[in-house]
């Protein structure tokens, strides 16, 4: 499968690692991708760590990575601010030291208080962020002339103990207090993906992620193919019911499958019933029910189910929840 692409633009949390721990087999698979001569660029919405620390973490897990291989939402947010503000403008940073460093690197001045008269607020994830910092952002944003930028709006983040609140929950708190909505710099917006592809001169990249609303939607926004890997936030059932803009090109259980042939999926229609086959597995849609003839949980079954359901519902603005029935092969 890897031969279809000239680079991977890879998410981190839920794809490469969960907290400090590697996703099983992921670093080895990514190192193997690099061995084919294809670059791997890590595109992350986590704005709490500098690219140097991210690169060191990935390398420590077994996938050799340089700082130039990491594109963060903190960098994207700083670039957005630099485009809209004059050099030397003050920016209230509601986030980590890494975000402050990126703001300073583009010629802006990070500050911590409304009394510093900032012209913008930038908000990014920081596990140590508290009520006082969120309140300071809200006080500052009461002035409608102050620009508000969020590094990202991921509502959750996968950690070693499970799923935890992400930057989106903190952004939502400030939005609720101010009645405003921020500009979003990172995923799912297209510029962060295009920057990643341009860094390595890729013309046929694939975006690899575990989240439909950031990674897969972002790939669609950037006009790129996408790979949903089932090692993080979203499940196969979630992929099946995804709205049109969040449907991935490919569905993998793990990154190891990058080095296997991807199965062809064929769809057909008989009357009002739509069906699809993937290797020896068949799925059929009748009304709001998807019947999969396979052992429960079979990945080819999910692939066939997605193809059949999406063919039956080609234009969906909202996620759906079809009933899924498994019929084991006799």
For each residue, the residues with C-beta under 8 A, 3 or more apart:
1: 4 250 257 258 259 260 261 262
2: 5 33 36 38 258 259
3:
4: 1 204 206 225 262
5: 2 8 38 204 205 206 225
6: 38 202 203 204 205
7: 38 39 40 41 197 200 202 204 205 206
8: 5 30 33 38 39 40 41 205 206 208
9: 41 43 193 196 197 202 205 206 207 208 224
10: 15 16 30 40 41 42 43 207 208 209
11: 14 15 16 42 43 44 187 207 208 209 210 211 214 215 232
12: 15 16 17 42 44 46 54 58
13: 16 17 18 44 46 157 158 210 232
14: 11 18 23 158 209 210 211 231 232 233
15: 10 11 12 23 26 208 209 210 229 231 232 255
16: 10 11 12 13 22 23 26 27 30 42 58 61 63
17: 12 13 20 21 22 23 26 57 58 61
18: 13 14 21 23 158 159 160 232
19: 158 159 160 161
20: 17 57 160
21: 17 18 160
22: 16 17 26 27 61 62
23: 14 15 16 17 18 26 231 232 254 255
24: 231 254
25: 28 29 254 255 256
26: 15 16 17 22 23 29 30 61 63 231 254 255
27: 16 22 30 31 58 61 62 63
28: 25 31 32 62 63 256
29: 25 26 32 33 254 255 256 258 259
30: 8 10 16 26 27 33 34 40 63 255
31: 27 28 34 35 62 63 64
32: 28 29 35 36 258 259
33: 2 8 29 30 36 38 40 258
34: 30 31 37 38 39 40 63 64
35: 31 32
36: 2 32 33
37: 34
38: 2 5 6 7 8 33 34
39: 7 8 34 69 200 202
40: 7 8 10 30 33 34 63 65 69
41: 7 8 9 10 69 70 71 196 197 199 200 202
42: 10 11 12 16 54 58 65 69 70 71
43: 9 10 11 71 187 192 193 196 207
44: 11 12 13 54 70 71 72 73
45: 72 73 125 151 152 154 167 186 187 214
46: 12 13 49 54 72 73 125 157
47: 72 73 74 77 95 96 98 99 124 125 126 151 152 167 186
48: 95 96 98 99 124 125 126 127
49: 46 53 54 57 72 96 98
50: 53 54 74 98 101 102
51: 54 55 67 70 71 72 75
52: 55 56 67
53: 49 50 56 57 98
54: 12 42 44 46 49 50 51 57 58 65 70 72
55: 51 52 58 59 65 66 67 69 70
56: 52 53 59 60
57: 17 20 49 53 54 60 61
58: 12 16 17 27 42 54 55 61 63 65
59: 55 56 62 63 64 65
60: 56 57
61: 16 17 22 26 27 57 58
62: 22 27 28 31 59
63: 16 26 27 28 30 31 34 40 58 59
64: 31 34 59
65: 40 42 54 55 58 59 69 70
66: 55 69
67: 51 52 55 70
68: 199
69: 39 40 41 42 55 65 66
70: 41 42 44 51 54 55 65 67
71: 41 42 43 44 51 75 76 192 195 196 199
72: 44 45 46 47 49 51 54 75 76 98 102 151 186
73: 44 45 46 47 76 77 124 151 152 185 186 187 192
74: 47 50 77 78 95 96 98 99 102 124 151
75: 51 71 72 78 79 102
76: 71 72 73 79 80 151 185 186 189 191 192 195
77: 47 73 74 80 81 99 102 103 122 124 149 150 151 185 186
78: 74 75 81 82 99 102 103 105 106 108 122
79: 75 76 82 83 106 185 191
80: 76 77 83 84 149 183 185 191
81: 77 78 84 85 89 91 103 106 108 120 122 147 149
82: 78 79 85 106 107 108
83: 79 80
84: 80 81 120 147
85: 81 82 89 91 108 119 120 147
86: 89
87: 107 108
88: 107 108 109
89: 81 85 86 108 109 119 120
90: 108 109 110 111 116 117 118 119 120
91: 81 85 103 108 109 110 111 118 119 120 121 122
92: 110 111 112 113 114 116 118 120 121 122 136 137 140
93: 99 100 103 110 111 112 122 124
94: 121 122 123 124 129 133 134 136 137 174
95: 47 48 74 98 99 100 122 123 124 125 126 129 151
96: 47 48 49 74 99 100 124 125 126
97: 100 101
98: 47 48 49 50 53 72 74 95 101 102
99: 47 48 74 77 78 93 95 96 102 103 122 124 126 151
100: 93 95 96 97 103 104 110
101: 50 97 98 104 105
102: 50 72 74 75 77 78 98 99 105 106
103: 77 78 81 91 93 99 100 106 108 109 110 122
104: 100 101 107 108 109 110
105: 78 101 102
106: 78 79 81 82 102 103
107: 82 87 88 104
108: 78 81 82 85 87 88 89 90 91 103 104
109: 88 89 90 91 103 104
110: 90 91 92 93 100 103 104
111: 90 91 92 93 116 118
112: 92 93 116 136
113: 92 116 136
114: 92 117 118 136 139 140
115:
116: 90 92 111 112 113
117: 90 114
118: 90 91 92 111 114 121 140 146
119: 85 89 90 91 145 146 147
120: 81 84 85 89 90 91 92 146 147 148 149
121: 91 92 94 118 137 140 141 146 147 148 149
122: 77 78 81 91 92 93 94 95 99 103 149 150 151
123: 94 95 137 148 149 150 151 167 170 171 174 182
124: 47 48 73 74 77 93 94 95 96 99 150 151 152 167
125: 45 46 47 48 95 96 129 151 152 154 157 166 167 170
126: 47 48 95 96 99 129
127: 48
128:
129: 94 95 125 126 133 134 170
130: 133 134
131: 134 135
132: 135 136
133: 94 129 130 136 137
134: 94 129 130 131 137 138 170 173 174 177
135: 131 132 138 139 177
136: 92 94 112 113 114 132 133 139 140
137: 92 94 121 123 133 134 140 141 174
138: 134 135 141 142 174 177 178
139: 114 135 136 142
140: 92 114 118 121 136 137 143 146
141: 121 137 138 146 148 174 178 180
142: 138 139 178
143: 140 146
144: 180
145: 119
146: 118 119 120 121 140 141 143
147: 81 84 85 119 120 121 183
148: 120 121 123 141 180 181 182 183
149: 77 80 81 120 121 122 123 182 183 184 185
150: 77 122 123 124 153 167 171 182 183 184 185
151: 45 47 72 73 74 76 77 95 99 122 123 124 125 167 184 185 186
152: 45 47 73 124 125 166 167 168 184 185 186 187 214
153: 150 167 168 171 172 182 184
154: 45 125 157 166 167 168 187 211 213 214
155: 165 166 168 169 172
156: 163 164 165 166 168 169 233
157: 13 46 125 154 163 164 165 166 167
158: 13 14 18 19 162 163 164 210 232 233
159: 18 19 162 163 164
160: 18 19 20 21
161: 19 164
162: 158 159
163: 156 157 158 159 233
164: 156 157 158 159 161
165: 155 156 157 169 170
166: 125 152 154 155 156 157 169
167: 45 47 123 124 125 150 151 152 153 154 157 170 171
168: 152 153 154 155 156 171 172
169: 155 156 165 166 172 173
170: 123 125 129 134 165 167 173 174
171: 123 150 153 167 168 174 175 182
172: 153 155 168 169 175 176
173: 134 169 170 176 177
174: 94 123 134 137 138 141 170 171 177 178 180
175: 171 172 178 179 180 181 182
176: 172 173
177: 134 135 138 173 174
178: 138 141 142 174 175
179: 175
180: 141 144 148 174 175
181: 148 175
182: 123 148 149 150 153 171 175
183: 80 147 148 149 150
184: 149 150 151 152 153 188 189
185: 73 76 77 79 80 149 150 151 152 189 191 192
186: 45 47 72 73 76 77 151 152 189 192 214
187: 11 43 45 73 152 154 192 193 214 215 217 218
188: 184 213 214 215 217 218 221
189: 76 184 185 186 192 218 221
190: 193 194 218 221 222 223
191: 76 79 80 185 194 195
192: 43 71 73 76 185 186 187 189 195 196 218
193: 9 43 187 190 196 197 207 218 219 221 222 224
194: 190 191 197 198 222
195: 71 76 191 192 198 199
196: 9 41 43 71 192 193 199 200 205
197: 7 9 41 193 194 200 201 202 203 205 222 224
198: 194 195 201 202
199: 41 68 71 195 196
200: 7 39 41 196 197
201: 197 198
202: 6 7 9 39 41 197 198 205
203: 6 197
204: 4 5 6 7 225
205: 5 6 7 8 9 196 197 202 224 225
206: 4 5 7 8 9 219 224 225 226 227 249 250
207: 9 10 11 43 193 215 216 218 219 222 224 225 226 227
208: 8 9 10 11 15 215 226 227 229 255
209: 10 11 14 15 214 215 216 218 219 226 227 228 229 232
210: 11 13 14 15 158 215 228 229 230 231 232 233 234
211: 11 14 154 214 215 216 232 233 234
212: 215 216 217 228 234 238 239 242 246 248
213: 154 188 216 217 246
214: 11 45 152 154 186 187 188 209 211 217 218
215: 11 187 188 207 208 209 210 211 212 218 219 226 228
216: 207 209 211 212 213 219 220 226 228 242 246 247 248
217: 187 188 212 213 214 220 221 245 246
218: 187 188 189 190 192 193 207 209 214 215 221 222
219: 193 206 207 209 215 216 222 224 225 226 248 249
220: 216 217 223 224 226 245 246
221: 188 189 190 193 217 218
222: 190 193 194 197 207 218 219
223: 190 220
224: 9 193 197 205 206 207 219 220
225: 4 5 204 205 206 207 219 249 250
226: 206 207 208 209 215 216 219 220 248 249 250
227: 206 207 208 209 248 249 250 251 252
228: 209 210 212 215 216 234 239 248 250 251 252
229: 15 208 209 210 232 252 253 254 255
230: 210 234 235 236 251 252 253 254
231: 14 15 23 24 26 210 253 254 255
232: 11 13 14 15 18 23 158 209 210 211 229
233: 14 156 158 163 210 211
234: 210 211 212 228 230 238 239
235: 230 238 239
236: 230 239 240 251 297 299 302
237: 240 241 324
238: 212 234 235 241 242 319
239: 212 228 234 235 236 242 247 248 251 302 306
240: 236 237 290 302 305 306 309 322 324
241: 237 238 309 319 320 321 322
242: 212 216 238 239 246 247 248 319
243: 246 247 316 317 318 319 320
244: 247 310 314 315 316 317
245: 217 220
246: 212 213 216 217 220 242 243 319
247: 216 239 242 243 244 306 310
248: 212 216 219 226 227 228 239 242 251
249: 206 219 225 226 227
250: 1 206 225 226 227 228 262
251: 227 228 230 236 239 248 299 302 303 306
252: 227 228 229 230 255 257 258
253: 229 230 231 257 299
254: 23 24 25 26 29 229 230 231 257
255: 15 23 25 26 29 30 208 229 231 252 258
256: 25 28 29 259 260
257: 1 252 253 254 260 262
258: 1 2 29 32 33 252 255
259: 1 2 29 32 256
260: 1 256 257
261: 1
262: 1 4 250 257
263: 278 279 300 303
264: 278
265: 276 277 278 303 304 307
266: 276 277
267: 274 275 276 307 308 311
268: 274 275 276
269: 273 274 275 311
270: 273 275
271:
272: 286
273: 269 270 284 285 286
274: 267 268 269 284 285 308 309 311 312
275: 267 268 269 270 282 283 284 285 308
276: 265 266 267 268 282 283 304 305 307 308 311
277: 265 266 281 282 283 304
278: 263 264 265 281 283 300 301 303 304 307
279: 263 300
280: 300 329
281: 277 278 292 293 294 298 300 301 303 304
282: 275 276 277 292 293 294 304
283: 275 276 277 278 290 291 292 293 301 304 305 307 308 309
284: 273 274 275 290 291 293 308
285: 273 274 275 289 290 308 309 311 312 322
286: 272 273 289 291
287:
288: 322 323
289: 285 286 322 323 324 325
290: 240 283 284 285 305 308 309 322 323 324 325
291: 283 284 286 325 327
292: 281 282 283 298 301 302 304 305 324 325 326 327
293: 281 282 283 284 301 327 329
294: 281 282 298 300 301 304 326 327 328 329
295: 298 301 326 328 329
296: 326 328
297: 236 301 302 326
298: 281 292 294 295 301 302
299: 236 251 253 302 303
300: 263 278 279 280 281 294 303 304
301: 278 281 283 292 293 294 295 297 298 304 305 326
302: 236 239 240 251 292 297 298 299 305 306
303: 251 263 265 278 281 299 300 306 307
304: 265 276 277 278 281 282 283 292 294 300 301 307 308
305: 240 276 283 290 292 301 302 308 309 324
306: 239 240 247 251 302 303 309 310
307: 265 267 276 278 283 303 304 310 311
308: 267 274 275 276 283 284 285 290 304 305 311 312
309: 240 241 274 283 285 290 305 306 312 313 320 322
310: 244 247 306 307 313 314
311: 267 269 274 276 285 307 308 314
312: 274 285 308 309
313: 309 310 316 320
314: 244 310 311
315: 244
316: 243 244 313 319 320
317: 243 244
318: 243
319: 238 241 242 243 246 316
320: 241 243 309 313 316
321: 241
322: 240 241 285 288 289 290 309
323: 288 289 290
324: 237 240 289 290 292 305
325: 289 290 291 292
326: 292 294 295 296 297 301
327: 291 292 293 294
328: 294 295 296
329: 280 293 294 295
330:
